[in-house]
Amino acid sequence: MGIIIFIVLIIFLPVIIRMRMFSAVEGAIRELDDMEKKARKIIMDLSGITDEGLLEDYLEFFIVPPSDIDPSGLADKFRRLLEMGDLRIREMIEVLSPRCGQ
């Protein structure tokens, strides 16, 4: 009888562990999804925009600054990229809150 229980545990234990891991990941995903919805609502309330498509365009935009620059001309290229990112952010601010710059 003990051997049968041992064999059943060997077969079903990985399944049980996998189910627990998936449920933990799903819980974290649900929590992050709720946080995203709350953040979107706060941004839309504060900026006064009603078009979610416009908000989506700007939420998907991000800049990764360089962490290591070599002297072979990459610094100028990265600087131009960062300046373009700053322009994009200023455009976003003007669209989302046109009275902010006044």
Number of C-alpha atoms within 10 A of each C-alpha: 5 7 8 9 10 11 11 11 13 11 11 12 12 11 12 12 11 12 12 12 12 12 12 12 12 12 12 12 12 12 11 12 12 12 12 12 11 12 12 16 13 12 14 16 11 11 16 11 14 11 10 11 9 13 18 11 10 15 11 7 10 10 10 9 10 11 5 7 11 7 7 7 9 13 14 12 10 15 13 12 15 16 12 13 16 13 12 15 15 13 14 17 16 13 15 21 14 12 9 10 8 4
